[in-house]
Amino acid sequence: FTGRQGGSASVFATAGTNNYSPASVSIQAGSLATSGSGSTTITFPTAFSQAPLVLVSVVVDSGTGIAGGAKAISATQADLFSLDAAGANAVSVVNWIAIGPP
């Protein structure tokens, strides 16, 4: 991991344009099935020391051919993130990756 941009050297989720060269980085990833609208909380396997940068990808449901509605990250903390679903009434798979300070 050679560099990153943001507004904080230690909180990877803070927006900004400063350049940093982190000494160490932790990367975690996962996949889960979601259905319906509302909020889902995903707990990281190992907590980060500060809030990480989280990226989410919604996979189309093979049974219905739709992605199950819009999904958005509503909160990120060192140990978890929350995913909100609007208008979702079908099952969809959410893949995620989190990058942050160990």
N, CA, C and O atoms as CSV, one atom per row, in Angstrom:
chain,resi,resn,atom,element,x,y,z
A,1,PHE,N,N,0.861,-1.163,0.000
A,1,PHE,CA,C,0.000,0.000,0.000
A,1,PHE,C,C,0.903,1.218,0.000
A,1,PHE,O,O,1.551,1.506,1.006
A,2,THR,N,N,0.954,1.927,-1.094
A,2,THR,CA,C,1.924,3.008,-1.216
A,2,THR,C,C,1.401,4.391,-0.879
A,2,THR,O,O,2.190,5.277,-0.549
A,3,GLY,N,N,0.099,4.602,-0.952
A,3,GLY,CA,C,-0.423,5.922,-0.627
A,3,GLY,C,C,-1.928,5.978,-0.666
A,3,GLY,O,O,-2.589,5.093,-1.207
A,4,ARG,N,N,-2.463,7.046,-0.078
A,4,ARG,CA,C,-3.891,7.279,-0.078
A,4,ARG,C,C,-4.147,8.769,0.046
A,4,ARG,O,O,-3.269,9.519,0.473
A,5,GLN,N,N,-5.349,9.205,-0.327
A,5,GLN,CA,C,-5.757,10.592,-0.163
A,5,GLN,C,C,-6.910,10.659,0.813
A,5,GLN,O,O,-7.734,9.747,0.880
A,6,GLY,N,N,-6.964,11.740,1.567
A,6,GLY,CA,C,-8.059,11.938,2.507
A,6,GLY,C,C,-7.800,13.141,3.381
A,6,GLY,O,O,-6.846,13.888,3.164
A,7,GLY,N,N,-8.661,13.328,4.378
A,7,GLY,CA,C,-8.567,14.479,5.259
A,7,GLY,C,C,-7.942,14.177,6.603
A,7,GLY,O,O,-7.796,15.070,7.437
A,8,SER,N,N,-7.567,12.914,6.822
A,8,SER,CA,C,-6.971,12.517,8.100
A,8,SER,C,C,-5.938,11.426,7.848
A,8,SER,O,O,-6.152,10.534,7.027
A,9,ALA,N,N,-4.826,11.502,8.553
A,9,ALA,CA,C,-3.787,10.485,8.403
A,9,ALA,C,C,-4.214,9.145,8.991
A,9,ALA,O,O,-3.738,8.098,8.554
A,10,SER,N,N,-5.118,9.170,9.990
A,10,SER,CA,C,-5.480,7.924,10.666
A,10,SER,C,C,-6.914,7.468,10.427
A,10,SER,O,O,-7.190,6.273,10.537
A,11,VAL,N,N,-7.836,8.371,10.105
A,11,VAL,CA,C,-9.227,7.990,9.852
A,11,VAL,C,C,-9.434,7.958,8.338
A,11,VAL,O,O,-9.645,8.996,7.712
A,12,PHE,N,N,-9.373,6.769,7.760
A,12,PHE,CA,C,-9.411,6.623,6.304
A,12,PHE,C,C,-10.742,7.066,5.701
A,12,PHE,O,O,-10.787,7.374,4.510
A,13,ALA,N,N,-11.824,7.109,6.474
A,13,ALA,CA,C,-13.142,7.493,5.974
A,13,ALA,C,C,-13.335,9.007,5.889
A,13,ALA,O,O,-14.381,9.457,5.420
A,14,THR,N,N,-12.362,9.805,6.329
A,14,THR,CA,C,-12.478,11.266,6.292
A,14,THR,C,C,-12.103,11.784,4.913
A,14,THR,O,O,-11.008,11.516,4.417
A,15,ALA,N,N,-13.018,12.529,4.294
A,15,ALA,CA,C,-12.788,13.076,2.954
A,15,ALA,C,C,-11.734,14.173,2.980
A,15,ALA,O,O,-11.604,14.896,3.968
A,16,GLY,N,N,-10.987,14.292,1.897
A,16,GLY,CA,C,-9.983,15.342,1.775
A,16,GLY,C,C,-9.047,15.083,0.616
A,16,GLY,O,O,-9.184,14.082,-0.089
A,17,THR,N,N,-8.093,15.981,0.414
A,17,THR,CA,C,-7.165,15.877,-0.718
A,17,THR,C,C,-5.710,15.759,-0.287
A,17,THR,O,O,-4.815,15.824,-1.130
A,18,ASN,N,N,-5.454,15.586,1.006
A,18,ASN,CA,C,-4.075,15.417,1.468
A,18,ASN,C,C,-3.565,14.032,1.086
A,18,ASN,O,O,-4.333,13.069,1.070
A,19,ASN,N,N,-2.295,13.927,0.783
A,19,ASN,CA,C,-1.659,12.653,0.441
A,19,ASN,C,C,-0.939,12.083,1.662
A,19,ASN,O,O,-0.251,12.807,2.382
A,20,TYR,N,N,-1.104,10.788,1.884
A,20,TYR,CA,C,-0.489,10.100,3.015
A,20,TYR,C,C,0.168,8.809,2.540
A,20,TYR,O,O,-0.270,8.194,1.567
A,21,SER,N,N,1.224,8.410,3.241
A,21,SER,CA,C,1.883,7.122,3.011
A,21,SER,C,C,1.793,6.330,4.304
A,21,SER,O,O,2.689,6.420,5.144
A,22,PRO,N,N,0.728,5.555,4.482
A,22,PRO,CA,C,0.540,4.826,5.733
A,22,PRO,C,C,1.642,3.802,5.982
A,22,PRO,O,O,2.100,3.133,5.055
A,23,ALA,N,N,2.063,3.685,7.239
A,23,ALA,CA,C,3.096,2.715,7.604
A,23,ALA,C,C,2.543,1.292,7.562
A,23,ALA,O,O,3.251,0.356,7.191
A,24,SER,N,N,1.278,1.134,7.944
A,24,SER,CA,C,0.649,-0.193,7.893
A,24,SER,C,C,-0.844,-0.030,7.611
A,24,SER,O,O,-1.458,0.969,7.983
A,25,VAL,N,N,-1.406,-1.028,6.951
A,25,VAL,CA,C,-2.804,-0.988,6.540
A,25,VAL,C,C,-3.427,-2.362,6.751
A,25,VAL,O,O,-2.775,-3.384,6.538
A,26,SER,N,N,-4.676,-2.384,7.165
A,26,SER,CA,C,-5.426,-3.625,7.289
A,26,SER,C,C,-6.516,-3.630,6.227
A,26,SER,O,O,-7.176,-2.615,6.005
A,27,ILE,N,N,-6.705,-4.772,5.572
A,27,ILE,CA,C,-7.758,-4.934,4.570
A,27,ILE,C,C,-8.622,-6.118,4.988
A,27,ILE,O,O,-8.117,-7.213,5.236
A,28,GLN,N,N,-9.930,-5.887,5.061
A,28,GLN,CA,C,-10.879,-6.939,5.396
A,28,GLN,C,C,-11.992,-6.917,4.353
A,28,GLN,O,O,-12.265,-5.871,3.765
A,29,ALA,N,N,-12.626,-8.042,4.123
A,29,ALA,CA,C,-13.684,-8.126,3.122
A,29,ALA,C,C,-14.726,-9.145,3.552
A,29,ALA,O,O,-14.471,-9.993,4.407
A,30,GLY,N,N,-15.913,-9.048,2.942
A,30,GLY,CA,C,-16.961,-9.998,3.252
A,30,GLY,C,C,-18.080,-9.965,2.236
A,30,GLY,O,O,-18.073,-9.155,1.309
A,31,SER,N,N,-19.027,-10.840,2.414
A,31,SER,CA,C,-20.179,-10.956,1.527
A,31,SER,C,C,-21.370,-11.389,2.362
A,31,SER,O,O,-21.237,-12.265,3.216
A,32,LEU,N,N,-22.534,-10.792,2.132
A,32,LEU,CA,C,-23.722,-11.189,2.860
A,32,LEU,C,C,-24.954,-11.000,1.998
A,32,LEU,O,O,-24.961,-10.181,1.079
A,33,ALA,N,N,-25.985,-11.752,2.294
A,33,ALA,CA,C,-27.258,-11.620,1.598
A,33,ALA,C,C,-28.147,-10.675,2.394
A,33,ALA,O,O,-28.227,-10.770,3.619
A,34,THR,N,N,-28.816,-9.760,1.690
A,34,THR,CA,C,-29.753,-8.840,2.330
A,34,THR,C,C,-31.105,-8.957,1.644
A,34,THR,O,O,-31.186,-9.323,0.472
A,35,SER,N,N,-32.140,-8.651,2.363
A,35,SER,CA,C,-33.472,-8.641,1.764
A,35,SER,C,C,-34.314,-7.586,2.457
A,35,SER,O,O,-34.133,-7.312,3.643
A,36,GLY,N,N,-35.222,-7.007,1.719
A,36,GLY,CA,C,-36.120,-6.006,2.273
A,36,GLY,C,C,-35.451,-4.668,2.479
A,36,GLY,O,O,-34.251,-4.517,2.251
A,37,SER,N,N,-36.233,-3.700,2.910
A,37,SER,CA,C,-35.694,-2.369,3.161
A,37,SER,C,C,-35.295,-2.265,4.622
A,37,SER,O,O,-35.592,-3.152,5.423
A,38,GLY,N,N,-34.622,-1.180,4.961
A,38,GLY,CA,C,-34.179,-0.975,6.336
A,38,GLY,C,C,-32.667,-0.994,6.428
A,38,GLY,O,O,-31.967,-0.915,5.418
A,39,SER,N,N,-32.179,-1.098,7.638
A,39,SER,CA,C,-30.746,-1.011,7.902
A,39,SER,C,C,-30.171,-2.370,8.302
A,39,SER,O,O,-30.812,-3.147,9.010
A,40,THR,N,N,-28.967,-2.636,7.839
A,40,THR,CA,C,-28.223,-3.838,8.210
A,40,THR,C,C,-26.878,-3.393,8.778
A,40,THR,O,O,-26.211,-2.541,8.190
A,41,THR,N,N,-26.479,-3.953,9.900
A,41,THR,CA,C,-25.191,-3.631,10.498
A,41,THR,C,C,-24.227,-4.777,10.248
A,41,THR,O,O,-24.535,-5.934,10.534
A,42,ILE,N,N,-23.065,-4.449,9.717
A,42,ILE,CA,C,-22.023,-5.434,9.438
A,42,ILE,C,C,-20.865,-5.158,10.394
A,42,ILE,O,O,-20.309,-4.059,10.403
A,43,THR,N,N,-20.506,-6.150,11.194
A,43,THR,CA,C,-19.393,-6.024,12.127
A,43,THR,C,C,-18.144,-6.604,11.479
A,43,THR,O,O,-18.176,-7.716,10.953
A,44,PHE,N,N,-17.048,-5.858,11.514
A,44,PHE,CA,C,-15.793,-6.334,10.931
A,44,PHE,C,C,-15.262,-7.530,11.721
A,44,PHE,O,O,-15.432,-7.582,12.939
A,45,PRO,N,N,-14.620,-8.494,11.050
A,45,PRO,CA,C,-14.042,-9.633,11.770
A,45,PRO,C,C,-13.077,-9.193,12.867
A,45,PRO,O,O,-13.057,-9.777,13.951
A,46,THR,N,N,-12.280,-8.167,12.588
A,46,THR,CA,C,-11.363,-7.570,13.560
A,46,THR,C,C,-11.533,-6.058,13.491
A,46,THR,O,O,-11.477,-5.476,12.407
A,47,ALA,N,N,-11.736,-5.424,14.625
A,47,ALA,CA,C,-11.926,-3.970,14.636
A,47,ALA,C,C,-10.664,-3.249,14.161
A,47,ALA,O,O,-9.545,-3.671,14.452
A,48,PHE,N,N,-10.865,-2.164,13.431
A,48,PHE,CA,C,-9.770,-1.278,13.055
A,48,PHE,C,C,-9.492,-0.340,14.229
A,48,PHE,O,O,-10.297,-0.271,15.158
A,49,SER,N,N,-8.373,0.381,14.206
A,49,SER,CA,C,-8.097,1.345,15.267
A,49,SER,C,C,-8.867,2.652,15.054
A,49,SER,O,O,-9.112,3.387,16.011
A,50,GLN,N,N,-9.248,2.944,13.809
A,50,GLN,CA,C,-10.057,4.117,13.443
A,50,GLN,C,C,-11.030,3.675,12.355
A,50,GLN,O,O,-10.902,2.572,11.822
A,51,ALA,N,N,-11.992,4.516,12.024
A,51,ALA,CA,C,-12.961,4.182,10.979
A,51,ALA,C,C,-12.254,3.978,9.639
A,51,ALA,O,O,-11.492,4.844,9.208
A,52,PRO,N,N,-12.496,2.847,8.976
A,52,PRO,CA,C,-11.855,2.562,7.691
A,52,PRO,C,C,-12.646,3.149,6.518
A,52,PRO,O,O,-13.745,3.675,6.693
A,53,LEU,N,N,-12.078,3.049,5.351
A,53,LEU,CA,C,-12.766,3.337,4.104
A,53,LEU,C,C,-13.493,2.057,3.714
A,53,LEU,O,O,-12.873,0.995,3.672
A,54,VAL,N,N,-14.805,2.128,3.425
A,54,VAL,CA,C,-15.594,0.946,3.088
A,54,VAL,C,C,-16.168,1.111,1.688
A,54,VAL,O,O,-16.749,2.144,1.357
A,55,LEU,N,N,-15.996,0.080,0.876
A,55,LEU,CA,C,-16.550,0.046,-0.473
A,55,LEU,C,C,-17.542,-1.102,-0.552
A,55,LEU,O,O,-17.284,-2.188,-0.032
A,56,VAL,N,N,-18.679,-0.864,-1.205
A,56,VAL,CA,C,-19.740,-1.861,-1.283
A,56,VAL,C,C,-20.129,-2.091,-2.739
A,56,VAL,O,O,-20.199,-1.154,-3.534
A,57,SER,N,N,-20.378,-3.342,-3.069
A,57,SER,CA,C,-20.848,-3.724,-4.398
A,57,SER,C,C,-22.079,-4.608,-4.237
A,57,SER,O,O,-22.047,-5.598,-3.505
A,58,VAL,N,N,-23.168,-4.249,-4.924
A,58,VAL,CA,C,-24.402,-5.036,-4.854
A,58,VAL,C,C,-24.468,-5.940,-6.075
A,58,VAL,O,O,-24.352,-5.475,-7.208
A,59,VAL,N,N,-24.655,-7.226,-5.839
A,59,VAL,CA,C,-24.705,-8.218,-6.906
A,59,VAL,C,C,-26.163,-8.506,-7.249
A,59,VAL,O,O,-26.995,-8.667,-6.356
A,60,VAL,N,N,-26.466,-8.571,-8.518
A,60,VAL,CA,C,-27.822,-8.848,-8.970
A,60,VAL,C,C,-28.263,-10.228,-8.503
A,60,VAL,O,O,-27.507,-11.195,-8.593
A,61,ASP,N,N,-29.488,-10.311,-8.005
A,61,ASP,CA,C,-30.051,-11.580,-7.560
A,61,ASP,C,C,-30.309,-12.465,-8.769
A,61,ASP,O,O,-30.997,-12.058,-9.705
A,62,SER,N,N,-29.766,-13.663,-8.753
A,62,SER,CA,C,-29.900,-14.554,-9.912
A,62,SER,C,C,-31.330,-15.040,-10.117
A,62,SER,O,O,-31.703,-15.397,-11.234
A,63,GLY,N,N,-32.131,-15.060,-9.064
A,63,GLY,CA,C,-33.496,-15.546,-9.190
A,63,GLY,C,C,-34.455,-14.533,-9.791
A,63,GLY,O,O,-35.385,-14.904,-10.507
A,64,THR,N,N,-34.229,-13.226,-9.497
A,64,THR,CA,C,-35.174,-12.216,-9.960
A,64,THR,C,C,-34.601,-11.305,-11.036
A,64,THR,O,O,-35.350,-10.633,-11.744
A,65,GLY,N,N,-33.284,-11.279,-11.162
A,65,GLY,CA,C,-32.656,-10.421,-12.155
A,65,GLY,C,C,-32.623,-8.951,-11.769
A,65,GLY,O,O,-32.288,-8.104,-12.597
A,66,ILE,N,N,-32.972,-8.629,-10.501
A,66,ILE,CA,C,-32.896,-7.243,-10.048
A,66,ILE,C,C,-31.942,-7.158,-8.865
A,66,ILE,O,O,-31.658,-8.160,-8.208
A,67,ALA,N,N,-31.458,-5.964,-8.606
A,67,ALA,CA,C,-30.463,-5.786,-7.559
A,67,ALA,C,C,-31.066,-5.581,-6.178
A,67,ALA,O,O,-30.324,-5.390,-5.214
A,68,GLY,N,N,-32.378,-5.613,-6.052
A,68,GLY,CA,C,-32.978,-5.525,-4.724
A,68,GLY,C,C,-33.033,-4.130,-4.150
A,68,GLY,O,O,-33.103,-3.990,-2.929
A,69,GLY,N,N,-33.007,-3.092,-4.958
A,69,GLY,CA,C,-33.128,-1.723,-4.475
A,69,GLY,C,C,-31.794,-1.086,-4.190
A,69,GLY,O,O,-30.751,-1.738,-4.246
A,70,ALA,N,N,-31.836,0.200,-3.882
A,70,ALA,CA,C,-30.623,0.975,-3.641
A,70,ALA,C,C,-30.066,0.668,-2.257
A,70,ALA,O,O,-30.821,0.506,-1.298
A,71,LYS,N,N,-28.756,0.588,-2.160
A,71,LYS,CA,C,-28.080,0.359,-0.889
A,71,LYS,C,C,-27.054,1.477,-0.693
A,71,LYS,O,O,-26.374,1.872,-1.640
A,72,ALA,N,N,-26.945,1.978,0.517
A,72,ALA,CA,C,-25.996,3.050,0.810
A,72,ALA,C,C,-25.409,2.848,2.199
A,72,ALA,O,O,-26.099,2.391,3.110
A,73,ILE,N,N,-24.137,3.190,2.358
A,73,ILE,CA,C,-23.489,3.137,3.668
A,73,ILE,C,C,-23.948,4.358,4.451
A,73,ILE,O,O,-23.775,5.489,3.996
A,74,SER,N,N,-24.532,4.138,5.626
A,74,SER,CA,C,-25.051,5.253,6.413
A,74,SER,C,C,-24.155,5.625,7.594
A,74,SER,O,O,-24.257,6.737,8.112
A,75,ALA,N,N,-23.290,4.725,8.025
A,75,ALA,CA,C,-22.394,5.002,9.149
A,75,ALA,C,C,-21.203,4.061,9.090
A,75,ALA,O,O,-21.343,2.892,8.729
A,76,THR,N,N,-20.030,4.574,9.447
A,76,THR,CA,C,-18.826,3.746,9.516
A,76,THR,C,C,-18.112,4.029,10.833
A,76,THR,O,O,-17.848,5.183,11.173
A,77,GLN,N,N,-17.805,2.976,11.563
A,77,GLN,CA,C,-17.055,3.069,12.802
A,77,GLN,C,C,-15.876,2.108,12.729
A,77,GLN,O,O,-15.744,1.364,11.757
A,78,ALA,N,N,-15.029,2.115,13.733
A,78,ALA,CA,C,-13.849,1.255,13.738
A,78,ALA,C,C,-14.208,-0.224,13.738
A,78,ALA,O,O,-13.434,-1.043,13.242
A,79,ASP,N,N,-15.380,-0.586,14.289
A,79,ASP,CA,C,-15.737,-2.000,14.412
A,79,ASP,C,C,-16.913,-2.442,13.539
A,79,ASP,O,O,-17.223,-3.632,13.498
A,80,LEU,N,N,-17.584,-1.500,12.831
A,80,LEU,CA,C,-18.751,-1.878,12.041
A,80,LEU,C,C,-19.108,-0.799,11.032
A,80,LEU,O,O,-18.600,0.321,11.091
A,81,PHE,N,N,-19.997,-1.158,10.097
A,81,PHE,CA,C,-20.633,-0.158,9.248
A,81,PHE,C,C,-22.086,-0.534,9.057
A,81,PHE,O,O,-22.457,-1.703,9.167
A,82,SER,N,N,-22.905,0.459,8.772
A,82,SER,CA,C,-24.341,0.241,8.564
A,82,SER,C,C,-24.671,0.458,7.102
A,82,SER,O,O,-24.163,1.374,6.456
A,83,LEU,N,N,-25.528,-0.402,6.602
A,83,LEU,CA,C,-25.946,-0.364,5.206
A,83,LEU,C,C,-27.453,-0.173,5.177
A,83,LEU,O,O,-28.192,-0.984,5.735
A,84,ASP,N,N,-27.918,0.902,4.526
A,84,ASP,CA,C,-29.351,1.169,4.417
A,84,ASP,C,C,-29.837,0.771,3.036
A,84,ASP,O,O,-29.157,0.994,2.034
A,85,ALA,N,N,-31.020,0.180,2.995
A,85,ALA,CA,C,-31.632,-0.236,1.733
A,85,ALA,C,C,-32.946,0.510,1.562
A,85,ALA,O,O,-33.787,0.514,2.461
A,86,ALA,N,N,-33.122,1.143,0.404
A,86,ALA,CA,C,-34.359,1.866,0.105
A,86,ALA,C,C,-35.090,1.159,-1.025
A,86,ALA,O,O,-34.500,0.883,-2.070
A,87,GLY,N,N,-36.345,0.869,-0.827
A,87,GLY,CA,C,-37.152,0.254,-1.867
A,87,GLY,C,C,-36.725,-1.157,-2.217
A,87,GLY,O,O,-37.054,-1.662,-3.290
A,88,ALA,N,N,-36.002,-1.788,-1.328
A,88,ALA,CA,C,-35.501,-3.137,-1.607
A,88,ALA,C,C,-36.538,-4.163,-1.179
A,88,ALA,O,O,-36.963,-4.171,-0.024
A,89,ASN,N,N,-36.946,-5.023,-2.093
A,89,ASN,CA,C,-37.894,-6.066,-1.723
A,89,ASN,C,C,-37.449,-7.438,-2.207
A,89,ASN,O,O,-38.192,-8.413,-2.092
A,90,ALA,N,N,-36.251,-7.512,-2.742
A,90,ALA,CA,C,-35.715,-8.782,-3.215
A,90,ALA,C,C,-34.384,-9.059,-2.519
A,90,ALA,O,O,-33.746,-8.154,-1.980
A,91,VAL,N,N,-33.989,-10.306,-2.542
A,91,VAL,CA,C,-32.698,-10.691,-1.965
A,91,VAL,C,C,-31.583,-10.237,-2.898
A,91,VAL,O,O,-31.668,-10.435,-4.110
A,92,SER,N,N,-30.557,-9.641,-2.350
A,92,SER,CA,C,-29.372,-9.299,-3.127
A,92,SER,C,C,-28.150,-9.613,-2.280
A,92,SER,O,O,-28.231,-9.644,-1.052
A,93,VAL,N,N,-27.040,-9.841,-2.922
A,93,VAL,CA,C,-25.784,-10.117,-2.238
A,93,VAL,C,C,-24.966,-8.833,-2.216
A,93,VAL,O,O,-24.807,-8.171,-3.242
A,94,VAL,N,N,-24.454,-8.490,-1.055
A,94,VAL,CA,C,-23.619,-7.311,-0.891
A,94,VAL,C,C,-22.205,-7.771,-0.593
A,94,VAL,O,O,-21.964,-8.451,0.405
A,95,ASN,N,N,-21.267,-7.402,-1.457
A,95,ASN,CA,C,-19.847,-7.654,-1.221
A,95,ASN,C,C,-19.246,-6.363,-0.697
A,95,ASN,O,O,-19.585,-5.280,-1.173
A,96,TRP,N,N,-18.353,-6.470,0.281
A,96,TRP,CA,C,-17.742,-5.274,0.838
A,96,TRP,C,C,-16.262,-5.495,1.080
A,96,TRP,O,O,-15.798,-6.618,1.279
A,97,ILE,N,N,-15.537,-4.388,1.057
A,97,ILE,CA,C,-14.122,-4.383,1.419
A,97,ILE,C,C,-13.860,-3.130,2.256
A,97,ILE,O,O,-14.344,-2.044,1.936
A,98,ALA,N,N,-13.095,-3.295,3.321
A,98,ALA,CA,C,-12.759,-2.190,4.212
A,98,ALA,C,C,-11.240,-2.076,4.297
A,98,ALA,O,O,-10.537,-3.071,4.475
A,99,ILE,N,N,-10.749,-0.851,4.168
A,99,ILE,CA,C,-9.311,-0.587,4.196
A,99,ILE,C,C,-9.074,0.489,5.249
A,99,ILE,O,O,-9.680,1.559,5.194
A,100,GLY,N,N,-8.198,0.209,6.203
A,100,GLY,CA,C,-7.956,1.192,7.245
A,100,GLY,C,C,-6.762,0.851,8.096
A,100,GLY,O,O,-6.056,-0.123,7.833
A,101,PRO,N,N,-6.534,1.661,9.128
A,101,PRO,CA,C,-5.403,1.420,10.013
A,101,PRO,C,C,-5.665,0.226,10.921
A,101,PRO,O,O,-6.760,0.094,11.470
A,102,PRO,N,N,-4.668,-0.649,11.087
A,102,PRO,CA,C,-4.865,-1.839,11.935
A,102,PRO,C,C,-5.087,-1.477,13.400
A,102,PRO,O,O,-5.267,-2.363,14.235
